Amino acid sequence: MAVRLILDKTMDEKNVTRYALSKATGISYPIIDHYYKNKVTRYDSYILDKICAALECDIADLIVREK
């Protein structure tokens, strides 16, 4: 089993760019890019919370557990 970020899918559905999300959250573009490309091994709850607030979504819209 694996946990995987689906931030890219959620952002595409909401027509939000990585640059726009970076500006809306105050999180640097490289960090947003790592989350977008699912290159993060340790998820920061503060960052996930800021992303959820900016995208007006739930945590389940950002992370899935695959079997």
Rosetta blueprint (number, residue, H / E / L):
1 M L
2 A E
3 V E
4 R E
5 L E
6 I L
7 L H
8 D H
9 K H
10 T H
11 M H
12 D H
13 E H
14 K H
15 N L
16 V L
17 T L
18 R H
19 Y H
20 A H
21 L H
22 S H
23 K H
24 A H
25 T H
26 G L
27 I L
28 S L
29 Y H
30 P H
31 I H
32 I H
33 D H
34 H H
35 Y H
36 Y H
37 K L
38 N L
39 K L
40 V L
41 T L
42 R L
43 Y L
44 D L
45 S H
46 Y H
47 I H
48 L H
49 D H
50 K H
51 I H
52 C H
53 A H
54 A H
55 L H
56 E L
57 C L
58 D L
59 I H
60 A H
61 D H
62 L L
63 I E
64 V E
65 R E
66 E E
67 K L
